[in-house]
Every structure is written in C-alpha cells, then in structure tokens.
C-alpha cells in the first residue's frame, strides 16, 4: 500500500504571517490537528495543536504570527512511498505526521498515524506509535 492511498488532501495551509488565533480557528473549522505553513509555494513549517498549547499559550499576552511557534524543518514523504517506509520514517523521527510532497516539493497531502491505523495497518500504526513515544 502506498502513501497516496491513505493521505489526506487537500491540506490546510497558511502563510507564516497568519496569526496563531486564526490558525487555531482554522483548525477547529476544518477539524484538523495540524496546518502546514507555506511561503511562495514551499513548506516553511508546520503548526500542530500541541505547538499552540505548549509554545504559545503559556506565554500568550497578545496574538502573534504563527511563524513564532511553527516547527521548521518539516518531515516529508512522497505519494509513491510505501506506508511502511513512511511509518518507519515517522518512528525514526518520533513524529506523528508527515507532509506528502511531489517531486517539485509542492504539498499534495498529509498522513498521520491515525490514517495508518484507520486505512492501512493497525499493527504498523501501533508499532510506530511505540517508537514515537519511546524515550531516547
């Protein structure tokens, strides 16, 4: 099974100047836990619900641009990779989501551990989750 079979698309994206509050509202509206941050058609970061809770809320006095809390160096995979390859990458990097990009680096989808569990292989998802939460 390939990533393209289980990835979610379209992907919710924002620019780095979007406010954290706007991104949180967008997450709620779209019922997603992550938003990809793009600039000039390229990925520059990703913001998760956890980023908002751990990086923004404890120090929030006023709203700020999402660039201040996004995770840079976003982990990606390709639509033609196998789900197992992508899951192995998630486990190695201890992350729960991969942004799916084409050969040009354009965002084409997003894949989470939940997608693996629901649409591909529960056992693989469980093994990957064990690696993600493992203390290293």
C-alpha positions as CSV (number, residue, x, y, z in Angstrom):
1,X,0.0,0.0,0.0
2,X,1.2,3.5,-0.9
3,X,1.1,6.8,0.9
4,X,-1.1,8.3,-1.8
5,X,-3.8,5.7,-0.9
6,X,-4.2,7.0,2.6
7,X,-3.0,10.6,2.7
8,X,-5.5,13.3,3.4
9,X,-6.0,16.1,0.9
10,X,-6.4,18.9,0.3
11,X,-4.1,20.1,3.0
12,X,-4.9,23.1,5.2
13,X,-2.2,25.6,4.7
14,X,-1.4,29.2,5.9
15,X,1.3,31.7,5.4
16,X,3.9,32.4,8.1
17,X,2.3,35.8,8.9
18,X,-1.1,34.2,9.8
19,X,-2.0,34.8,13.5
20,X,-1.9,31.9,16.0
21,X,-5.6,32.6,16.8
22,X,-6.6,32.5,13.2
23,X,-4.7,29.2,12.8
24,X,-6.5,27.8,15.9
25,X,-9.8,28.9,14.5
26,X,-9.0,27.3,11.1
27,X,-8.0,24.0,12.9
28,X,-11.4,24.0,14.6
29,X,-13.3,24.8,11.4
30,X,-11.5,22.2,9.4
31,X,-11.4,19.6,12.2
32,X,-7.6,19.1,11.8
33,X,-4.8,18.9,14.3
34,X,-2.1,20.3,12.0
35,X,-1.7,23.1,9.5
36,X,1.2,23.3,7.0
37,X,2.9,26.7,6.7
38,X,3.9,27.7,3.2
39,X,5.6,30.7,1.6
40,X,5.9,31.1,-2.1
41,X,4.6,27.6,-2.6
42,X,7.3,26.0,-0.4
43,X,6.9,24.4,3.0
44,X,8.5,26.5,5.7
45,X,6.9,24.9,8.8
46,X,4.0,23.1,10.4
47,X,1.9,24.1,13.3
48,X,0.1,21.4,15.4
49,X,-2.5,21.8,18.1
50,X,0.3,20.8,20.5
51,X,2.5,23.6,19.3
52,X,-0.2,26.1,20.2
53,X,-0.7,24.6,23.6
54,X,3.0,24.2,24.5
55,X,4.7,27.1,22.7
56,X,2.1,29.8,22.6
57,X,-0.5,29.6,25.3
58,X,1.9,29.5,28.4
59,X,3.3,33.0,27.4
60,X,0.4,34.5,25.5
61,X,-0.2,38.1,26.1
62,X,-1.4,39.0,22.6
63,X,-1.7,37.2,19.3
64,X,1.4,36.6,17.3
65,X,2.3,35.4,13.8
66,X,2.3,31.6,13.5
67,X,6.0,31.8,12.3
68,X,6.9,32.3,16.0
69,X,5.7,28.9,17.1
70,X,5.8,26.7,14.0
71,X,8.1,23.7,13.7
72,X,10.7,24.3,11.0
73,X,12.4,21.5,9.0
74,X,9.2,19.7,8.3
75,X,9.5,15.9,7.7
76,X,8.0,14.9,4.4
77,X,7.4,11.8,2.3
78,X,6.3,11.1,-1.3
79,X,3.0,9.8,-2.5
80,X,4.7,6.8,-4.1
81,X,6.4,5.6,-1.0
82,X,5.0,2.6,0.8
83,X,3.1,3.2,4.0
84,X,5.7,1.1,5.8
85,X,8.5,3.3,4.6
86,X,6.7,6.4,5.8
87,X,5.8,4.8,9.1
88,X,9.5,3.9,9.6
89,X,10.4,7.5,9.0
90,X,7.8,8.7,11.5
91,X,9.2,6.2,14.1
92,X,12.8,7.3,13.4
93,X,12.0,11.0,13.7
94,X,9.5,10.4,16.6
95,X,6.7,12.4,14.9
96,X,3.0,11.7,14.3
97,X,2.5,13.3,10.9
98,X,4.3,13.5,7.5
99,X,3.6,16.1,4.9
100,X,3.3,14.5,1.5
101,X,5.1,16.4,-1.3
102,X,5.6,15.8,-5.0
103,X,8.9,15.8,-6.9
104,X,8.8,19.6,-7.0
105,X,8.3,19.9,-3.3
106,X,4.6,21.0,-3.6
107,X,2.3,19.9,-0.8
108,X,-0.1,17.2,-2.1
109,X,-1.3,15.7,1.2
110,X,-0.7,14.8,4.8
111,X,-0.5,11.5,6.5
112,X,-0.9,10.8,10.2
113,X,-0.5,7.8,12.5
114,X,-4.3,7.8,12.6
115,X,-4.5,7.5,8.9
116,X,-2.2,4.4,9.0
117,X,-4.3,2.9,11.8
118,X,-7.7,3.6,10.1
119,X,-6.8,3.0,6.5
120,X,-3.8,0.7,6.3
121,X,-2.4,-1.4,9.2
122,X,-3.4,-1.1,12.8
123,X,-0.4,-3.2,13.9
124,X,2.1,-1.0,12.0
125,X,0.5,2.1,13.5
126,X,0.8,0.7,17.0
127,X,4.5,-0.2,16.4
128,X,5.2,3.3,15.0
129,X,3.4,4.9,17.9
130,X,5.6,2.9,20.3
131,X,8.7,4.3,18.6
132,X,7.3,7.9,18.5
133,X,6.7,8.0,22.3
134,X,9.8,6.0,23.3
135,X,12.3,7.9,25.4
136,X,15.6,8.2,23.6
